[in-house]
Amino acid sequence: MNAFTLISFLAIVIVIWLFAFKKSRSVSVNDAEGFFMGGRSLTALPIAGSIIMTNLSTEQLVGQNGQSYMAGMQVMAWEVTSAIAIVMLALVFLPKYFKYGINTVSDFIEIRYDATLKRLISALFIITYMTSFLPVVLYSGALVFNKIFKLDQLLGVRDITAIVIISLCIGVIGILYLLIGGMRLGAYSDTVYGFGLLICGLLIPTLGVLKLGDGSFVGGIDHIIDNTPWLLNSVGAVDSAVVPWPTLFTGMMFNNLYFWCTNQMIVQKALSGKNLKEAQKGVFIVGFFKIFGALFLVFPGIVSRNLFGDQLLGNSDNAYPMLVTEVFPQVLYGVFAAVIFGAILSSFAGALNSTSTLFSLDFYKAKINKNATDAQITRFGKLTTISVGIFAVIVAPFISLAPAGLYQFVQEFNGLYNMPLLVIILLAFYSKKATAFAAKTTIAMHVVLYALSKVFLKDVHFLYVLSVLFFLDLIVMFLVSKMKPDGVFELTVFNTKVDITQWKYGKLVGIVTVVVVIVTYTLFSPIGLAR
């Protein structure tokens, strides 16, 4: 990173902040609804931008392209199959969430079951965000940023020092984003960063393919098909270490439904929509982005394999940074640096906002100060934002000292509750007899079985484990509810806060989305480009 790159980077970050700040001023952040939920005023594009950038991390950008350098397009399952779960979010989950007028997923749990289960779920979300997301996204993001743009060389410091500096900058800016403009400011900046990421992200593999074809895009594609056709196969073997194909319809699908339909960090952005129609439109945009996102989150790894051969087999995480260095115009480095910075910032701020929301609404208002005014709740939320943000900034550099096993452990922490949470919400939708006691029993049983799987099934792909646990959780929830019934749940009064008229093209777009997923898998298969 040279001086021009640094100056252009800072200029872009400042301009985007000013734009987002101006757009966010119409909603006050001095009340809970404005601070936590953007005043329920977001339209489709900000909703989409906020969800996309909260979900997307630089670790994905480098890690998934590193995986595809080794294993090819089967890695795209993490992106492309998400679109089906996102269709379910738009057409099944959001209409019910909006009808109940909830702020958090755990609010819905309380309405349908009880307050104890609500706080248990909230606590699990908070622990996950504070231990396995916020510090990790700061550290891994700073690591990737430094690897691509070599800030340590520019500043003349050690790499760990550069990582601390980057983490501190992102942490401070993320906290200020939320304190000054709440969720709404972050949503508008995320939208701009999202467009930048799409353009820069697609430019990199395009330039790589042109280089492979000596200036011809078609020639570059032919080069990949002729030399590495097996890498274009998206269908993993039954024993694949990446994504075994049977899990596409079971463990992967269940995991996607949990993440996209019941995860507070994602759902909260959609709940901030001005109405159900805008939320559905925004979510469908996310679905199409996830399908085409494979072109810059997975395909560049294959381009890198064709450009650099097998020289990175020992360190495939360098596949993406090396490709950027090889093909991306030096004059645009500042733009790309701003986009990468925005991706880290958005993931951090999005999770921080959700953590603050859960602390404030599910614990402070519900348990600590039941008579709290709106202003007191907002003040507590801002203090929580600062405290949790500082905690993440302090902890982030220490992740470099942790053994690989610990890092992997915190990454898989949500396996402790993802399947039972999905089961609990699905039965809340479709069973009037599911009970709170059955839900708690299911969580307890799942935690034990999941922990045992980590000890005795180390060599079994975790998506196979999730496939089995989902059905076991479903059976336990059903049987315990039947053996110890607690009446029939019947809610007649709803706290609906905005218009819940569904988008008239929703079902059509949902069908189109699923068809595009199928076509994409067909294209990258033995009956398509793979040989």
BELZI-V919507 format. One record per helix or strand. SS is the DSSP state (2 for helix, 1 for strand). FROM is the first residue (numbers start at 1). TO is the last residue. If there is no record, write none. Layout:
BEGIN
ss=(SS;SS)
from=(FROM;FROM)
to=(TO;TO)
END
This chain:
BEGIN
ss=(2;2;1;2;2;2;2;2;2;2;2;2;2;2;2;2;1;2;2;2;2;2;2;2;2;2;2;2)
from=(3;32;42;44;58;82;105;115;134;151;159;217;229;245;251;264;273;276;299;318;330;374;404;413;418;436;462;506)
to=(24;40;42;55;80;100;112;132;149;155;212;227;232;249;261;271;273;297;308;327;368;401;411;416;430;456;483;523)
END
